[in-house]
Amino acid sequence: MADSSPGHQDDIMPKRANMGGDEGEKHGKPNVSQAPPPQPQPKPGLIKGLVTKLGLDTPTLIAMFKGALAPVVGLAIYQSDAVAQEFSTFGYLVAVIAVLSLSALPRGKFVQTLILNLLFLGIGSAGALLILWSSLQARLHTETVPAAYNSSQSAVSAVWLFANIWIVNTLRAKYPNLNIPSIVYSIMTNILCTFSPQITSNAAFEAIVRRLLTAMLTGFAIATAVCLLVFPVPSRAVSTAQIGGLLRLLQGAVKQEKAYLQSLEREDMFAVPADICAATHLSTDSESASDSSSVDKGSKSKKKHKKHKVQPEPKSTAEAKAIKETMFDLRLLTSKVYVDMPFAKREIAWAKLSSKDLSTILELCRGVVVPVHGIGTVIDIFQRLAEKRGWITDSETPLDVLAEKMDDKRVWNEVMKQLHEPFEKLSTAISEGLQHAGMLLEILPRPKPPKNNKNNTDGSPALGDVESRGGLIQPGDPGFEEVLKKKIQCFRDIRSSILHTWAKEKGLLTSGSSLERVNSISFPMAARHHRDQEQLYVLLYIETLMEAAGDGVLRFVQFADSKVADGTMSSKRLMVPKPKVLRKWIASIFSDEDKSQENDADLFERGMAIIYMGDSFASKRDPEHLPPTNAWQRAGNALRAVSKFFSSEESAFGFRCACATLTIGIVAFLENTHVFFQEQRLVWAMVIIAIGMTQTSGQSIFGFLCRVLGTLVAVVLTLITWYIVDEKVPGIFVFLYLFQALSLYFLLKFPQLTPAVVLCMITQVLIIGYELQVVKIGIAASESTGQPFYPIYELAPYRLAIVAAGCLVAFFWTIFPSPVTERTWLRRDLAVTLYLLANYFSVINGTLKSKLNGTGGDRNIKGTPAHQLAKHRTRLFGKLMLLLPSLKQHADFQKWEPTVGGKFPRDLYEDIILRASRINSYLTLLSYTIGGGGKGTTGMTLTDSLDAASKSALPSRCDGANARAWRDALAVLLADISPTQHSIISTLTLLSNALQSGHSIPPHLKVPRPYELTRQLETLCAGIPSVEEEDSSSRSQSESDSSSINNIAPATTKDKHSLLDTRNMTQAGYAEFAVLQVCSTLVCDDLEGLVESVSKLVGVVDFSYCVTSSSASTSGASIPGGGSSSSSSSSNDLEKGKMD
């Protein structure tokens, strides 16, 4: 049902609906080779194929024909004599408001928008009465002889119009969820203020306000009836459909990752695809100069490569490309779920799952999304290794480098062959587990059994017949949880054989030996052994995330089974939101603290996220004033807040809107032109300005072209509607309904075209509505307001000209006197993203410290530090998932901005966006590893297994003594790595401030290096017992309350060995340490690239002292710039930072 929400249109689900797990593997057959060959699917017919290609599924069709119903009903009721007499010449407004209400919205969003619309309509009506009364008083106190025009009345109306448009658009810019209410307010204000100079009595302006208010309320009433009564779409249905799409995407992602890992059994995993080369500037490393002009040298470097006859860069495999696309869709859909979930939790519903259950489901889904997404990062890891080791080969690559690369490739090919069978089984288990949980929670549909035969068409038993299937338990059957546990435990058991293969390939293990008897090699820092250690970390990283994905699915299945067992899924009940939820919603509408799109039911939302960054980013200290200490100083601050408000960017946007409105509105207030204004209906050009004004010039150029084109399409459609049925009213309504539904299709499938589509629908309603009004009440009554009658073939071009004029004025005032470009917003959004990443990393560090120090408490108990940290991590995750797609939207819109001056460094911005997205992914994996897998779960960390060992779903891979040893060792090392942690946070914050302000970064910036945990742990012995003592130590574990940190000492005894000894690589602590090490290394690598890219954008402060020598052996000294910003010093400074 997500397709029924145009504001948050979900195009992923229709496209990915069939991307679920492999149908041949879905029903729990461990031996894939014995599965019957897939039957060839019949080719769909022409009509069915076209419908599928256009995405015309059931939710889309319902939304199209439901959204087109309200405006047609609004025009149809005008054919009644009573309605025509009541509304007179304002009948078309009923249909216009019905279009703006957008009855196709889900119920929760529609009700929120309706409440705000009614609030602003009531305020606008009261304000209109004040405007008309005050302007009339100006007329009465200055009029000597009755006249049709009064300059004082017009001047007062113009001033009121300017002030109202300024204020309402300032609020519109500050609170995006007030977009539609602001347009409704502007329509009422524009119509009444421009009509004000013709009013000569109190009774006249009271009658016109009452008539206008009644018409607009009727439009809202019709839209409300259509939304709530005709195919009602609850917000819960939207969220449920989105979660169902998320589960299908996860099934598809696991299937694609399986195909990719299987392809590595024979292919070169270190081949760097061309698209990755371009994104990370690998092809221009040797020639990327240190100034910003290096962006323009990309094409030159490619030509040079061609001259040297370098072998063509290998293209991404089909599997890798599919994974990248699915990962992007997964992030996008996850952000949409986070946006729409609050609406589902707020609305009154007749349902089975409570709002708390919905939150838990979302957290459990996140517990699967994170490790599955982490497995997809293996592509990036192999490419980083190739770059780091110089394995981007060409025809001139030395033979020893090629031999080294081929040796590692051979090892990885062998390891991937060993990984084939376990991941085959695990991917089947994950897909089946998601299917099972989705069916029990009624998120995914159950397969329909055959009607007359217990067997399927291929001869296999039906799903519901367990006995005929020989006791084979499939998704949806009781007892499936135990089957899933066995499959995951089977994967855990096979892990040791994979490590056995790797150790044998490395010569650490002889044939027939067990891992416990592996040679005691602790990987000294020799280059080869260091690479072997990295290889082991990557292997453990892959295995650990696979296991974590299985555990996350198991928790999801356990939750679904618990809801069936406690009777939650047996019957529906009335779900009423708690007063606390409603209070938070009301407070959040006008609060900066929750300025994200989760409260935004905006019609014109196109993915532009506005995120609350926190007090440290938004409100800066005033260097000229200390905090107030008494009432007088606080009163002075309140006075300063007024000037701050009028100097804000939101107020500047409101001022632009007011100027644009008066550019056309002034015609209504001048004596020589006010009649022309009324006759030519120029008020609708002012309405177009209210709809079409945007804050950035990129949107304005794009919007200007789309709105003019949409109006042109509307003119053509209205002429067809009017003449194709020979001006017969019933036929006109039929074709109007079809064309309105057709317009809604583009709104649903292409949300970026929303303003143009809405304008197209309104133009159709205006033209057809006016002509039907003339047919109903006659030409004389229609001309009573001073507007002459035009036949439709003249009225339609006039409407096109008026809309084009309004769009042109809106475009002019968007770029004049100085444009706020899309590129400026892109830079600011990037600054916000880096700030949120720094905050995210800081919270992760706080979580790690609290866990290792034992001060966090239980994260499932409200009020504990662990619960607060987990809540904060989840909030930051949601904001980042919402903001990152917005960066792509801004990058797309900047293409429409004309470039004046130097070329826009798009490659650098895209590189920063790419690296920020990667850092977010790696930090999410760190957060998952440290903080646990989801709400109400114990997570995948060894510290969680210590805190809640009794709640573990599966047997732990390490006993309490070993886990405590790892925790105590990490606690000792935490103080040693604190400088690196602080450096990462400081660097991200510094880069954020540099992008926000445009100031250069300081020289000699020390780039954070990865955690040196490996070298530190190699010198420690954390009391890991030897193989012979394992049983005795486990028996004596209960005698000691805790493991003391003082037990960690240099490895000198024979009975104890280093934590990183290869004999420990089967322990959970070792594997999770590998995940932390890999993620932190990837974060630091991308952070280094971020520093380089940002320095090319903003430059580096240069205080260097240069000494030059001439040919005459004379020397001169100069200090260039004394603090100037120089991009050319970027590379040198970065290198100095590395050496420091």
N, C-alpha and C positions, 0 to 999 in steps of 0.2 A: 504493500500500500504506500510505500514511500514515494512512488511516482505521482501520487496525488498531491504532493506538496511542491508547488513550483518554487517557493522561497528556498527550500532545501532539497531540490530535486536530486534524486538518487539515480543516476544513469548507470550505476555499476551493476545493480541487481538484475535488470533485464539482460545485460550483456553477459553477466557471470552466472546466470541462473543454472546453466548446465555445466558449470565448471567444477561441480562437486567431485567427491572421490570416485575412483574408478569403479564403474558399475560391475565389472568383472570381479572386483576384489571386495565388494561392499558387504558380502554376507559371510565373512569370517572363514574363508577357506585358506588355511595356512600354506598349502602347496599350490603356488601360482601356476606351476607347469601343468597341473592336472585340471585347471579350469578350462571349460569348453571355449573354443575359438569364438571371438565376437561375431555376431551375425551382421551381415551388411545392412546398413540402414537405408531404407528407401529414400530416394531423392524427393524433397518436398516439392509440391506443386508451385506453379507460378504465383498464385495469390497468397498461399501460405508463406512462401519464401519472401515475398514482398512485405507482408505483414511483419514477419520476424525481423527483416532488415530494418524496417522503420521503427521497430520497438513498440508496435501497437498492441501491447498486452492489455489485459483486463483493467488494471488500475489506471493506465493511461487513458483508455477509452472512457472510463467512468469520470475521470477528472475533466476530460474535454467536454463531454456533453452535459455534465453537471455545471461546470463553470459558465457555459454558454446559455444556460437556462435563465438565470436571474435577469440579465439585461433584456432578454426577449420578453419575459413576463412583465418587466417594468414598462416596456412600450405597449404591450398588448392590453394592459389594464386601462391605458389612456383611451382606448376605444369605447369605454363606458362613458355615458353622458355625465354621470355624477363625478367621476374622476376628472374628466376634462374640464368641468365647471370649477372644480376645486383648485386644480393646478394651473389652469389657464395656459400661459406661455412658458411655464416652468416644468412642463411634463417631461421633457427630455432629461432633466436633471435626475429623475428617478433612475433611469437606465445608466446614466453616467456614474452615479454613486454605487449602483449595483456592480458595475465593472470594477471600480476601485476597491470595493469590499472583497472581491475575489472569493466567492463562495466555495471554490474548489480547495481551499486550504483545509488542512486537518482541523478537527474540532477545537483542540486546545489553542492552536495558533489563532484561529478565527475569533474565538471568544476573547482572547487577550487583545487582539487588534480592535475588535468591536467595542470593548470597554473604553479603550483609549480614543477611538473615533468619536464615540458619544460624548466623552468628556470634553474633547476639543471642540466638538460641534456646539455643545452647550455654552462653553466659554466664548466661542466665536459669535454665537447669537446674542449673548449679553453684550459683548464688545461692539457688535454691529448696531445694537440699539443706542449705545452711548455715542458712537460715531455719527449716526444719522440725526440723533437729537442735538448734539453739539453743533453740527454743520447747519441744521435748520435754525438754531438760535442765532448763528452768525448771519444767516440770510434775513431773519426777522429784524435784527438790530441794525442792518445796513441797507435794507431795501426801502426806497422812497416811492418808486413807481413799480407796480407788478411787471416782472420781466421773466422771460424763460431762462435766463442765465444770470447767476450772481457770483461775482468773483470771490467774495469772502467765503461763501458756502463751498465753492470749489477748492479754495486754498486750504480750508480746514479739513476737508475730505482727503486731499492729497497728503497733508502732513500725517493724518491718522493712518492712511494706507502705508506710507513709508515706514512709520514706526512699527506697525503691526507685522509687516512682512519681515522687517529686520529682526524683531524679537523671535518670531516663530521659526525662522530659518536658523537663527543662532541655536535655539533649542534642538532643531532638527540635526544640526551638525554635531552638537555635543552628545545627544542621545539618539543613536541611529534607529532605535525601535519606535521613534516618533515620526518616522518618515511619512507614512500614509496619513496619520492624523494631521500632520502639518500641511499636507496637500489639501485635505478636506477643509481645514481652517482657511487656507489661502483662497480656495475657490469661493467660499462664502464672503470673505473680506473683499476680494477683487470685484465680485458682482455687485455687492451693495455699495461699496465706496464709489465705483464708477457710475452707478445709477443715482447716487446721492444728489448731484446737482439738479436733477429733475423733480425732486420731492419738495412739496410746498406745504405739507401739513403733517401733524403728528399721526393722524389716522392713516395717512398714506404709507408712512414708513413702518408703522406697526403691522399693517396688512401685508406689505411685501416681505418683511422679515418672517412673519408667521407662515406665509405661503412657501417661502424658500425653505424654511426649517421643516415644514411638513413634507415637502417633496424629498428632501435629503433623508429624513427619518424613514419615509416609506421605502426608499432605496435600500437602506440598511435592513429594514424589516424583511423585505423580499429576499435579500441575500442570506439573512439569518435562517429564514424558513427553508431555503434551498439547502444550505449547509447542514442543518440539523435533521432534516426530514427526508431529503432525497439522497439515497445512497450515503448515509452518514459515514464519515471516515474518522474514527477515533485516533487520537495521537498515539495511543497504545498500539494500534494496528500499524502505524508508520514505524514505530520503534521496533516492534516485533518483526516486521518485514526487513528492516535494516539489519537486525541481529541475524535473521535467517540468511540474508545475503552475505553477512560476515562469516557465518559458518560455512557457506558454500565456497567463499573465497579461500578460507582456511583449508578446506578439503582440496581445492584446486592447487593451492600453493604447496601443500605437502606432496601432492602428486608430481608437480613440476620440479620440486627440489629432489625428489627421488630420481626423476629422469636425468636431472643435471648431474647428480652424484654418480649415477650409473654411467653417464657419458665420460666421466673422468677415469673410468677403468681403462680407457684406450686412448684418450685425447690428451693434449698438452694443457694442463690447468694453468700454466704460467704464461700462456699467450695473452697479451694485453689487447683487448678489442679496440677498434678505432675510435669508438665513441668515448671510451674511458681515457684514451690518450688525449683526445681533444679537451675533455673536461679537466684533466689534471695537468695539462700543458707538458706532457711527456715528450711530445714531438718537437718542442721548441725550447727544451731545457738549455741546450748549449747556446742558444741565440737569444733567449729572453733577456733583453737589456733591463737595466734596473729602473727605467722610467716607464711611464704609463703608455708610451708609444709602442711598447712591446706587443700590445694587443693587435696593432696593425701589421705586425711582422709575421703573423701566423701564415698568411698565404705565401710570403717570401720563403719561409722556412720549408714549407711543403714543396715548393719548386726546387729548393736546394737538395732536398732529400731525393727528389726524382732524378736530379742530375747525377747524384752519387749512386743511382740504381739500387737503392735500399729495397729489400724485399717488402712487398706490400704488407701493411699491418693486418693481421688476421681479424676477420670479422667476428663479432660475438656469435656464439652458438645460439641456435634457436631456443635451447633450454634456458640459457642465461637471460636472453631477451624476454622470454615469457615470465621468468621470475621477477625481473625488474618491473615489468608492467603490472604484474599482480601485486608486488609490494607497494607500488604507488597507489593502486586501487585500494589496497588494504588500509594504507594510511588515510586516504581520502574518506573512505567509508567509516573508519573509526572516528574521524573528526565529526562526521555527520551524526553518528550515533550519540556522541557526547553533546552535540548541539540540541538534538531533538528529544533526548531523554527527559530533561526537566519538564517539558510540556506533557509528556506521558504521565509523569509522577504527580502533576498538579491537577489534572482533570478528574471530574467525577465519572466513574465508569462502572459498568456491570461486567466484572472480569474475575479471573481466578487468582492471578498473581498480584500481590500487593506492591506498592512502590518500593519497599525495601527489597522484595524479591527481584524486581527489575534492576536495582542497583547492584545486587549481588551477582546477577547474571552478567551484567556488563563487566564487573571486576573479574569474574571467572573467564569471560571471553578474552579480556586483556591478558590473563595469565596464560592463555594459549597463543595469542597473537605475538607476544614479545619473544618467546623462544623460536617460534616458527619464522618470524622476521629475522631473528638472529642467525638462523641457519642460512638464510638467504645472503647474509653478509660474507659467506665463505668466498663468493666470487671476488669481492673486494679484497679479502685477505690474500688470496693467491696473487692478485695483481699487485698488491703492495709488496709482497715478497719478491716478485719478479723485478719490480722497480728498484727495490732496496739492494738486491744482489747483482744488479746489472745484467739481468737475463732477458732484456728486451733486445733480442738478437737481430743481426743483419748479416750481410755477406762478409763483413770484415770482423765479425766477432771471433776472438781467439778460440782455438780448439779446446783449451783447458776449461774455459767458461762453458762451452757447449757440453763438454763431458760432465761437468759438475751439474749442469741443469738437467741433463738426461738421466743422471743417476738419481737425483731427487724425483724426477718424473716417474722413473721406474718404481721407486719406493711407494710413491703415492698411488700409482696405478694398482700395485699389489694390495695396498691398504684398502683402497676403494672396492676392490674385488671382495675382500673379506667383509666389508661393510654392506655389501649388496643384500645379502639375505636378511640380516637383522633389520636393516632399515626398510626393506620390503615388508616385513611383518609389522614393524612399528608404524609405518605409514598407513597400512591397512587398519591397524588398531585405532590410530588417531581418527581416520576418516569414519570408521564405524562408531567410535565413541561420540564424535560430534553428531552423527546421525541419530544415535540413541538418545542423547540428551535433548536434541532439537525436537524429536518426535514426542518424548515424554512431556516436555514443557509446551508442546503444541506450537512450536516455532517453525518447525519443518513439517510438511504433510507426510502422513503415513502412506506407504505404497498401497495401491488398491489391489486387493486380492481378486483373482478371477471369479466370475459370477457362478458358473455352472460346473467348474472343474477344480478339484483340489490341487491339481498340478498346473504349473505354468505352461506356456506354449512350447518351451524348450524341453518339457518333460521333467523339470526340477520341481520339488515340492513347493507348495504355496507358503507364503511367509508366515501366516498365522498357524500353520499345522506343524507343531514342533515334533510330534510323534512320527509323522510321515517323513520328516527330515532326519530321522535317526537320532534325535536328541540334540541336533546342532542348534545352538543358541545364537540368534541373530539380533541386530539392533532392534530395540523395542520389546524384547522378550524379558521376563523376569530372570534374574540370575546373570544378566549380561555383565554386571560389574565384576564378578569373579573371573569371567572369561577375559575381560580386559586386563585385570590384575595379572593374570598368568602370562599374557602376551608381553606386558611391560616388564615383568620379572624375567621373562625369557630373554628380552633384549639386554637386561642388566647382566645376565649370566654370560651372554655371548661377548660382552665388552672385553672381558679378559683375554679371549682368544684373539681379538683384533690387536690388543696391546702386545700379545705374545708374538704375533706376526711382525709387528713393527720392531720389537726388540730383537727378533731373530735377524731381520734385514740389516739392523745396525750392528750386529755382532755382539750384542750384549747378552745373548742367550744362545746356548747350544741346543741342538735337537734333543727333544725328550725332556728338557728341563722345565721346571715351573717358574712362574714369575717371582715366587718368593726366593728362588735361588739365583736370581739375576745377578750378574757381576756388580760389585759395589762401585759403580762409576757415578760420580756426582756432577758430571759435566763441567770440567774446568773451563775457563774462559777462552780456551783455544777456539779459533774461528770455526773449525768443523764441528766441534762439540757444541759450540754455541748455536749453530744452525740446527743440529740435531735436537737440541732442547726446544728451540722455537717450533720445530716440526712436531714434537711431542705435545707442546701446548696447543697447537692448532688442532691436532687430532683429538685431544681431550676436550677442547672447546666444542668441536662438532658433536662428539658423543654426549657431552653433558647437556647441550641444548636439545638434542634429540630426546634424551631421557626426561628433561624438564617439560618438553612439549607433551610427552606421554603422561607425566604426572598431572599437568594442568588439565588435560582431557579427563583423566580419572577423577579429579576433584569435581569437574563439571558433571560427570556422570553420577557421582555420589550425591551431589546437590539435587539433580533431577530425580533420582530414586527416592530421596528423602521427601520431596514434595509430593510424590505419588503415595508414599507410605503414610504420611500424616494427613492425607485426604484433601490437600490443597487443590489438586487437579481434578477432584471428583465433581465439584459443582462451582458455579459462579456465585459471586456475592457482590454487594454494593461497596465500591471503593470510594471513600470520601477523603480528600486531602486534609491533613491535620492543620489546625489554625497556624501553627508555626511555619508550615510550608507557604501558606498564603501570605503571612506577614513578610516572610523573606522575599517573596515574589514582588509584593507591592513596594518594599523598600529598595529592591534591586533595580526597579525601572528608572528611578531618578538618582541612582547611586553610582559613583565612579568606581567603587570597589568591585563591581561585577559588570563590567562594561563589555563583556564578551557577547558573542552572538547567541548564547544559550537563551537570552531573554529577548531576542530580536526576531519578531515575526514579520520582518520587513518585506514588502512586496518587491522592492527593487534591490534586494540583496543579490550580489553576483560573486560572492566568495571573498569580499573585501573584509577582512577581520579587523576589528578594533579591540585590542586587548588591554586590560588593566595591568600595568607592569609592577605596581607597588609604589609605596611612598618614596623610596629612595630614588626611583627613576622619574616619577612625575613631578613631585614638589621638591624643589631645590632650596637650600638655605639662602637666606637673604644676607649677603655680606655687608649690607649697609644698616641692617636692623637686627637687634637681639630680640628674642621672644618677649612678648608683652608680659608685664608683671602686675599691672593694675588695670582698673576699669577704663581709665582715660586712654591708655595705650591700646587696649583691645578695641575701643571705639575708633581710634585712628587706623587700626588694621582693617576694620570693617569699611572705613572710607576708602582705604587703598585698594580693597578688594573690588570696589566699583570700577576704578580705573583699570585694574587688571582685567576685569571682565570685558570692558570695551576694547582693550588692546589684544585680546586673545584671537587665535586663528578662527575660532567658531564665530566670534563677532564679526570678523572680517568677511567671512563667507555670508553671514546674514546681511551685511552691508552691500555686498555685491548683488545679492538677490534683490534687495530693495531698489538699488539703482537700476537693475535690469527691468524690474517691474514698472518703475516710473518712466523708463525710457519710452515705453508704449503707453502707459497709463496717463502720462501728461497730456496726451491728445484729448482725453475725456474731460480735462479741467480747464481747457482754453476756450475762449468764446467762439473763435472762428472754426474750431475743429471738433467740438464736443458732439455736434450732430453727426458728423462723419463717423466718429467713433462708434456711436450707437447703430448707425445704419449698416456699417460694414462688420459689426460683431467682433471688434478688436479685443473684446474682453477675453476671448478664447486664446488669443496670443499670449496674454498674461497668465492664463492657466497653464499653457504649454511651458512657460518659463518656470512656473512653480514645479512642474513635473520634471523639466529637463535640466535644471541647474545642478551641476556637480562640482566637487571641490577640486578636482584636478583636470588639467588641460587634456591629458590623454583620454580620459573618459569623455570629455566634452567633444573632442574631434570624432571619436568613434560614435558617440551618442548622436551628434549632429547628423552624420551620414545615415545612421540607422533610422532615426526619427523621420527624416525627410523621405527616405525610401519606404518606411512603414506607412506614412500618410499617403504616398503615391499608390501603394498597393490597396489601401483602404478606399481611395477614390475609385479605382477600377472595380473593386468588389461591390461598392454601393451602386454603381451604374449597372452592373450585371444584375444585382438583386432587384433593382427597381424595374428594369425594362424586360428582363427575361420572362417575367410572369405577366407582362402587359399591365403593370401598375395595379394588380389585384392584391388587396391587403393580405389575405391568407397566404398567398404564395410568397409575398414579401417576407412574412415572418418565418416561413420555412427556410428560405435561402439565407436570411439573416442569421438564423440559428446555426445553419451549417457552416457559414463563413466565420462566425464567432468561435465555433468549435475548432475549425481549422486553424484559426489564429492561436488558440490555446495550445495546440500541439507544439508550435514553435516555442511558446513560453515554457512548456514543460520540458522539452528536450534541449533547449538552448537558453539556459537562465541568463546568460550574458546579454541576450536580446530582449530582456523583460521590458525596459522602458519603451522600446520601439513597438513591441507587440501590444502593450497596453494602450499606447497612443493610436495604433491601428484600430483596435476595438472601439475606443472612445470616438474616433472619427466616424466610423461606420454608424455608431449609435446617434451621433449628433446630426449627421446628414439625413439618415432615414427617419429619425425621430422628428426633425423639423418638418419634413415633407408629410409625414403622417399626421402631424399636428395641424397643418394647413388643410389636409383632407378632412379632418374631424371638425375643427371649429371655424374654418373658412379663412379667406384671405384677409378680410377686414379685421377680424379679431386678432389675427397673427400680426398685423401691422400696427396694432394699438400701442405697442411699446416703442414705436419709432423705427422698427426694422422692416424695410421693404421686402416684399416677397420675391424670391428668386426660384425659378424652376431648378430641378436637380442638376441638370447639365451645366447650369451657371453656378449653383451653390457649391458643388463639389470642387471645382477649380478654385473658388474663393477660399474654401476651407484649406485647401492645399497651400495657397499663398499665405494665409494667416499662420498656419503651423510652421511653414518655412521661415516666416519673419520671426516668430517667437523663438524658434531654434537658433536662428542666426544671432538674435540679441543675447540669448543665454550663452552662446558660444563666445561672443565678444566680451561679455563681462566676466567670463571665466578666465580669459587670458589677459584682461586689461584691469588695472594698469601693470600688474606683474603676475605672470601665471604661477600657480602652484602645480608643478609638473608631476607627472606620474613617477618620474625618476627620483624626485625628492621624497615621495612617499615610499618608494622602494628602499631608498637608503635608510629612512627612519624605521621602516619595518625590520630591516636587517639589524639595525641597532637594538631594537626591542628583542629580536630573536636571540642575539648574543647575550643580552642582559638576562633573559629568562634562562638561557643555558647555564650562565654563571650561578644563578639562583638555584637551579636544578642540581648542579654539581655540589653546591654548598650544602643543600639538604641531604644529598647522598652521603657526604662526609659526616654530617651530624648523625645520620642513621648508623653509619659504620662505627663511629665512636661510642654511641650509646649502647650498641650491641656488644662490642668488645669489652666495654667497661661495666656492662650489666646494669645500666641505669635507665634503660628504655622501658622496661616493663612489657606487659602483654599488649601487642598492637590491636587486639580484638576488644580491648576494654577502653571505653571512652574516657578521655581525660588523661591517659598516660602519655608520656613523651613519645613513645613508639607510635601510638594511635595518631597523635598530632602530626608527627613527621610523615607517616604514611598518607594521611589526608592531604598534606601539603604537596607531597610528591605526585599524588594523583591529580591534584588541581593544576600543577605546573605541566604535567604530561598532557592534560586536556588542552591547555592553552597553546602549547607548542604544536600539538597535532592540528589545531585550528589555524594557527598562524602560518605554518609552513606552506600549505596550499595557497594561502593569500599572497605569498611572495611570488609564486608562479603567475598568479592573476595580474599582479602589478607589472611583472616582467613582460607579460603578453600585451598589456595596454600601452606600455611605453613605445611600442613599435609605431603607434599612431601619432606620436608627437613629432613634429618637424624638428630636425637637428639644426640649431643655429650655432655655428662655431665648430669646435672640434667634435670628433666622433664620440658617441656615447660608448663607454667601455663595457659593453654588454657581456663579453666573455668573462671579465673579472667578476661582475655581479653574479653571473650564473655559477661561477666557480665558488663564490662565497656561499650562495644558496645551497649548492651541492654539499659543501663541507659542513655547513651548519646542520643540514639534514642528517648527514652521517654521524656527526657528534651527538645529535639527539638520539639516534638509534643506539649508539654505543652506551650513552649514559642511561638509556632505558634498560639496557641489558645489565649494567652495573646496579641500577636500582632494583631490578628484579632479583639479581643474585644476592644482594645484601638484604633487601627488605621483604622478600617473600613473593609468592606468585599471585596473590589475590586476596580479596576480603574473606575473612573467615577461614584462611588456609595457613598452613605452616610454612609454605614456601619451599625453596630448593636449597636453602643455605644450611650449613652445618650448625650455625648458632641457633637457627630455628629448630633443628632436630634435637638440639640439647634442651631447649626451653620447653618443647612439647613432644618429647619422644614417644609418649604413649599415644599421641594422636596421629602418628605417622601412618600413612595409607599403605606403605609397603615397607618391608624390612630395610633397615638402614645399611648402607655400605661401609659404615665405620662405627666402631663402638664409642662409648662415651669417653674413654681415656684418650683415644686418638683425636676425637673431635676437640676435646679440651686442649690437647697439645697444640693443635692448629690454631685455635682461638687465642691461646696465650702467646704463641709466637707472633701472630699478627698484631696483638696488643702491644708487644714490645717494639715491633717495627713501625707502629703507627706514628710514634714520635719522630722516627727517622724520615718518614715520607711526608710529614706535614709541610715542609717547605715546598715540595712539589705540588701538593694539593693547593696550598695558598697561591702558588705561582699560576696555576691553571685558572683559578677564580679571578686573580688580579688581571691576568692577560685578557680573559674574556670581557671583563668589565672595562678595561682600558680600550679595547677595540670597539666596544659598544659606544663609549663616550666619543671616540674619534669619529665614528660614522655619524653619530647624532649631531655633533657640532661641526664636523668638517675640519677639525684641527689636526695637525700632524701628530704622529705618534713620537714618543721620545726616542733619542738615539740609543744604540747599544742595548736594545730590548732583549733580555735573556729569555729565550724560548724554553718553555718547560720541557723537560725530558721525561720519558716514561719512568714509572716507579722502578727503583732498583731493588725490588723485593727479592728477585732471584739471587743476586749477589749477597744480600743480607742473610737470606735464609740458608744459604750454603754454609755459613759460618756458625749456624745454630744447631743444637741438638735439642729437640723439644720432648725428649722422653718417649720417643716412639719405640715400643718394645720389639724385640726381635721375634722371629717366627716361633722359636721354641718357647718364648715367654708369653705369647699372645693369650693362651688359654688361662694361664695363671694370673695374668694382669687383669683379665676380664672378671675372674672370680674375686679378686681383691679390690675391684673398683668400688664396691659398696662400702669398703672400709674407710675410704677417704672422701671427704665432703666435696672438695674441689681441688683442682690442680693449680699449684702456685706458680706464679710467673718466675719465681726464683729458680725453679727447676730447669729453666732453659739455660744451658751452659754450652761452651764450646764442645764440639764432638771429639772427645778424647777416649771415651770408654769403648770397649769392644762390643758391649751388649746394645749400645744405642747408636743410631746413625742419623745423618742429616735428614731434615724433613723432605728435601728435594732429592733424596736418594731414589733411584729408579725402583727400589723395592716398595716404595710407597705410592706408585703411580696408579694403583687400583683403588686407592682410598678416595672417599668423597672430598676430603679437604684438599688433596692434590688437584683433583679435577676442577673444583671451584676456584682454587687459586689460579689455575691456568686460565679460566674465564676472565678473572679480574685482571690478570697480566695482559692478556690479548686485548681486552677492551681498553685498558688504560694506554697501551701502546698505540692503538689506532686513534684514540682521542688526541694524544700528543702529536702524532703525525699530521692529523688534519688541522690541529691548532697551529702547527708550524706553517702549513699552507695558508691558513687564514691570515696570519701575521704578514706573510709575504704579499697576499692579494690586497689586504687593507692598506699596507704601506704604499703599494702602487697607486691606490686611489687617493689617499690623503697626504702622502709624502711622509718623510722622516725629518725631524728637526736636525739641522746640520750646524754644529759648532766647530767643525774641523779647522785645523790650522794648516794651511798649504804652503809649502816652500817650493818655488820653481827656480830652475837654473837656465840661464841663457847660454848661447853658444860662445859668448865672450867670457865665460866662467864667472859671470856676475850672478848673484842670487838676490832674490827678492822675496819677501814674506807678505802674505796677505791672509786676512781672515774673511772668507767669503760670506757675506750675508749676516754675520753675527747673530745667528739664531734663525736664519731663514729655513724654509722648508724645502727639502730637496728629495725628489724621488730617486735620483741617481745614487744616493748613498744607501738606498734600501738594502741592496744585496750585501754590501760590505758590512753594514751595521748588523744585519742578521747573522752574518758569519762570525762577527766579533762576539755577538751574544752567545752563539753556540760554543765558541772556544772558552768563553768565561764560564 
